[in-house]
C-alpha cells in the first residue's frame, strides 16, 4: 500500500515538473530571453541601428561611442525611469501596487551605487525627462545624464521577463555616448542586481576602450619624440618644506575656526580620506547640519552628529 502511494506521488511530481519546465521554455520562446531581446523602437534611443549584439556576461545589445573617455566626466545625474513601449501590455504589471514605484526605486539604487565609485559624484533628479529632448537634458546640473526605460513582459504561468533600456548622454550636447538593452527572466524584486551588473560591465568596457585609445596616442607620441633631440628642462628653484608635507597639499590645506554648513545634495558620502576611493563611513542626508573643520582642495573635513568626523566633497555643502 505504501509503495503504491509512493509511486503515485512520484508520478504526480514528475508531471508537475514537466509542466513547469515546458512553461518556462514556452516563455523563453514567446518573449525572448538573453540574445533574443528585442530592439523595439520605443523612441527612447535616438537610434537603434548602431546597437551591436553582446557576448556572454555583456548586455544583450549595446553601443559605446568610439571617442568615449569617462575620466573627463566628474558628475552624473540619474533621472526617474520611463516605461515607453508601443505595446501597452508590456507595462501592465508596472501599474500595480507592488511595482508602481519601481521606476523611482531603480534610479535610487543606481545613483547610490555610482556615487563615489564609477563617478566622483552622482546626483538624483527625481523627475522623468523626455529621452530625446536635448533642451531638457541641458538643464540637468551634471556632466552626464543617465536615463532608463523599463518594460515588464508576462509569459506563461505569470513568469515575468523584464527588459531595460539604459543610456548615458552628455549634458552639453545630448549625445548618446553609451547605451544598452538587457532582458532577463526575473521576479519583481530581482531586477536591480542583474541590471547593475550589466551597467558596471558596460562602464568597464567603455573604460577599457578609452584606455586602449590613450595607449595608442602615447605610443605614437613616444615614437615621434624619439626622433627629436631631447630638451633640457630649466633648473627649478628648490623649496624647503616641512617633512612629509607636499607643497601642493600645504598650499590648498586650509584650517581655521569650524564653519557651520548644511548638506545640499541628496547623495553625499562621508569618507575616511579626501578621495572617492576611500572607505565610505556613512551617507549624509540632504539638509543635515555639519561643522567644517578644514578644507583640502575639493574636500572638506566635517564633524557630524556627536564626535564623528569624515571627509565629503565641498560642492555638496552650502552655507547655513
N, C-alpha and C positions, 0 to 999 in steps of 0.2 A: 504493500500500500504506500509506504514511504517512498519507495523507489519510483513508483508511477507519478507521485506528486512532484518529485524532483525533476523527472523527465518533462512533465507538463510545464513546470515553472521555467526550466531551462529553455524550452522551445519558445515560450512567450517572450523571454528576454531577448533571444536571438531575433525574433520578428520585430520587436521594438527598436533594437539597434540598427537593423537593416533599414527600417523606415526613416530613422533619424539621419543615417548616412546618406540615403538617397535624397532626402530633403536638402541636406547641406550641399550635395553635389548639384542638385537642381537649382539651388540658389546661386551657386557659383556660375552655372551656365546661364541662368536668367539675367543676373545683374552684372556679372563680370568681376572677378577678383584679381588683384595684382595688376599684371600687364594688360588686362582687359579693361582697365579704367578708361572711361570714355572722354574724349576731348570735345565734349558737348559745348558749343559756343554759347555760353550764358551771357556774354557781354562783360564778363569780369576781367579777362585779359584784353589788352589792346589787340593782340594777335595770338592765335593758336597754332599758326603754321610753323613757328620756329621751335616748337617743343620736340625733344628727342626722347626715345624710349630709354629708361634707366636699366641698369644691371641689378643683380642681387644686392639687397641692402640699400639701394638708392631709391629715390622716389620713382613712381611708375612712369611719369613723364616730367621732364624738367628743361629749363633753359637758364644758362649763365652767360652774361654778356662777355664778349671777348676781351674788352678793356677793363674788366672789373678789378677793383683794388679796395677791399673793405677796410684796409688800415687807414684810409684817409677820412673815414667817417667816424665821428665820436658818438653821436646820439642817434637813437632810432625810436620812433613812436609806433605804438600798436593801437589800431582802431578796433571798434566792435566788428565782429564778423557779420557778413551779409548772408542771405540764403537765396541767391539768384538761381533760377532754373527755368527752362522752357516747359517743364512738366510739373504742374502743381503737386502731383502725387509724390514727387521726390522730396518734399519738405513737410509732408503731413505730420510726421512724428515730432517735428521741431515745435509744433504748436501746443503740445500737451503740457500739463503742469510740471512733469519731471524734467522736461528738456527745454522749457521756454527760455531759460537763462544761459543755455549752452554757448550762444554766440558771444556773450559777455565773459563767461567763465573761461573759455578757451583763450581769449585775448588776455585776461588777467594772468593766467598761468604762463603764457608765452612771454609776456613782459617781465614777469618775476624771474624767469629763467635766463633771459637775455641780459638783464640789468647787471652790469659789472663783470660779465663773463665774455660773451661774444662781442659786446659793445661796452663802451665806457659808461653809458647811461641809457636807460630805457624810460620813455615817457608813455603813460597810458592815456589815450584820448578816448573818453567814454562817449563816443558817438559813431554813427555809421556814415562813411563817406561814399560818394559816387566814385566807384573804382576807376572810371575813365575821365573824371573831371580834374584836369591839371590845376584849375583855379582853386578848387577845394584842397588839393594836396599841398599847394604852395602856402596855404595858411597854417599848416601844421608846424609848430616850433621844434623841428628836428632836422638832422641831415638826411635821414632815410625814413620812409613810412612803410610799415608792414600792414597789408590788408589781407583778409581771409574770406573765403566763401565756403559754406558747408551745406551738403545735401545728405539726407539720410534716406536710403532706399530700402524698401521692405521686400523680403523674399518669402519663401515657403516657411511655414511654421513660425512666422513672425521673426525670422532671423534678420538682424539689421546689418546693413552694409553702409558705412559712412564714406563719402567721397569729399575730399577737401581740395580747394584751390588756394594756394598761397602765393603772394608776390611781394617783393620789396622794390620800392621805386625811389628815385632821387627826388628830394623835396623841391629842389630848384628847377628841375626840368620835367618832372613827371615821368621820366624814362624808366621802363621796367628793366632792372639790371639782373634780377633773379626771380624765377617763378617755378612752381611745380604743381603737379596734380598727383594725389595719392589716394588710394582706396584700400580699405581693409575690412575684413569680416570682423565685426566688433559689437560689443554690447554698449548700452547707453553710457555707462560710467568708465569705459575703457578707451575713450577717444584721445585724450590729451597726451598720454605717454607715447604711443606709437607716432603721433603727429610731431611731437617734439624731437623724437629720434630722427625722423626724416628731415626736419628743419636743421638740426645740428649737422647732419650728414651733408646736406647741400651747402651749408656755410663752410664746412670743412673742404668740400670740393672746390668752392669758389676761392678760398684762401690758397689752396694748392695751385690753382690755375694762375692766380696773380703772382705767387712766388716763382713759378716757372718762367713767367714773362720777365720778372725783375732779374732773375738769374741770367737770362739771355742778354738783357740790357747791360748788366755788369760785365758779363763775359765780353761783349762787343767793345765796351769802353776799355777793358783791360788790354785787348788786342791792339786797339788804336793807340793807347797811351804807351805801349811797349815800343813803338816805333818812333816816339818823340823823346827828346832829351828830358831828363828829369829836372824839375825846377827845385832850387834850393829854397826852403822855407825861411823867411826872415826870422831873426832872433827875437824871442819873446821875453819880455822882462819877467823875471821870476817874482811871484807874490808869495810872501810868507804868511801862512795861515795857521790857525790852531790845529794841532794833530787830530786827524780823524774827521775834520770838517771840510767838505768840498766847497770851493769858493762860490759856485753857483747856488748851493744849498744855503750857505750863510747869507747870501745876498737876498734871497727870497724867503728867508725864515723870519717871520715877524711875530714877536711875542709882546705881551703887554697886559693891560687890565682886561679881565674877561668881559666879553661883549655879548649882551643878550640878543639872540636871534631866534627865528622860527623856521621850521622845515616847510618849504614851499613847493614840494614835489610829492607826487603820490607814491613813487617807489624810490626810496633812498636807503642805501645800505650803510650801516655803521661798521667800519672795518678796523682791524688791528693795526694796520700801517697805511700810509698815504699811497695806496696802489690798488687798482681794480683787481689785482691778482691776490691781494691779501685776504686773510680769513674774514668772512662776514660774521660779525658778532650778533647783530640783530637788525631788524628792519624798522626804520623810523617812520612814524605816521605823519601825514600831512597836518600841519598846524601844531605839531609838538614843539615845545619850547626847549631851547638848548643854550648853553653858555660857550661861546667861542674862546678857547684858551690861547691858541696860537694859529697862525696861518703858514702854510708851506706850499708855494706855487699854487696849484689849483685846488688844494685841500685845506681843510680846517680841522684842528683837533678840538673836539667839543666835549662838554660834560652834559650828560642827560640826567634823567631822574636818579636821585641818590648820588653816589660817587662814581658811577660808571662813566668811562671816557672812551673815546674812539675817534676815528677819522671819517669824514664824509666830504663829498665834493662841495666846494664853495658855491657853485652855481645852484645847488639845491636849497640854499638858505636865503632868507630875506630878513631885513631889519624888522623888529617888533614895532 
